[in-house]
Amino acid sequence: MANMLIPVEERHLTPEQVDHLDRRRRRGQALLVIGFQALIIATIVTLWAGQDLAYSPGWAHPMAYWDGFLFLASLICFIVGIQQRRGSNEFFSY
C-alpha cells in the first residue's frame, strides 16, 4: 500500500530526485534556524540602536543601520526557508 502521507507528485521520484528534494528541505530548515537566530540578535541589538538614534548626531547611526539590516536578513531567511521547506510534513528534518 502506498504511503498516503507523501504528496502525489512525490510518489514516483527517482533516488536522485529524492536526494535533491531532501537537500532542498534541509537547506530550508537551516535558513529557518539562521532567521530565528538573526531575529534574536536583532532584538537584543535594538537596545543599542535606540541609544544610537538618541545620541548620535545627524545621519551617523551605524547601530541602527545594522539593526535594520539584521531584521531584513532575518525576514529574508524566514521567507526563503519556508519556500525551501514546502511540502515537508515533518517538524524537524533530523
N, C-alpha and C positions, 0 to 999 in steps of 0.2 A: 504494500500500500504506500502511496506517495505521502511525503511529509507535507501536510497541509499548512504548516507554518511558513514555508518558503513561498515567496510570491511566484505567480505563474511564469513570469518572464525569466526567473532564475532557475527553473527546474531542469532545464536541458542545457546547461552551460558546460563547456569543456573544462578540464582541470586548469588550463592556463587562464581562462576567463574567471574562474572561481578564485584563483590566486590573485589576479588583478583586482577583483572586487573586494577581497579581504584586505589587500594593501590599501585600497582607497578608504575603506571603513576604518582601518587602524590609523591612517593619517588624519581622518576626520576626528577621531577620538583624541589624538594628540593635540590637534588645533583647539578642541574644546577645553582641554586642560590648560593649554597656554593662554587662551582667552580668559579663563577663570582666574588664573594666577595674575595676569596683567590687570584684571579688574580689581583684585585685592590690593596690589601695589599702587594702582592709580587712586584708589580710595584713601590709602594712607598718605600718598603724596599730596592729596588735596589740602591737608593741613598746612604744608609748606607753601603750596601755591596761593592759598588765601593770604598768608603773611607776605608773600612776594608781591601780590597785587596791591596790598595795603601800603607797603613801604618802599617799593622800587619806583623810581621816577620814570615818567614818560612811557615809552613802549618797551623798556628793558624789563621783561618779566620772563626769564628763562624757565623758572619752575612751573609757571602757569602754562607756557607753551609745551613743556614736557608732559605735564599732566593731561593736557588736551590730546597730545599725541598718544599717550598710553590708553586713554579712554577710546580713541578712534581705533587703535590697534586691537584692543580687546573686542570691540564691536565687529571688526572685520574678521578676526579669528573665530568668533562665535558664528557669524553668518556662513563663512566658508566651511567650518567644521560641521555645521548642521547639514549643509548641502552634501558634503562628502559622506556623511553617515546615513544618508537617506536609504530607506529600505532595510535597515538593520532592526531586528526585533529583540536585540539584546540590550540590556542596560550597560554592561561592561563587555568589552571585547576580549578580555584576558581572564 
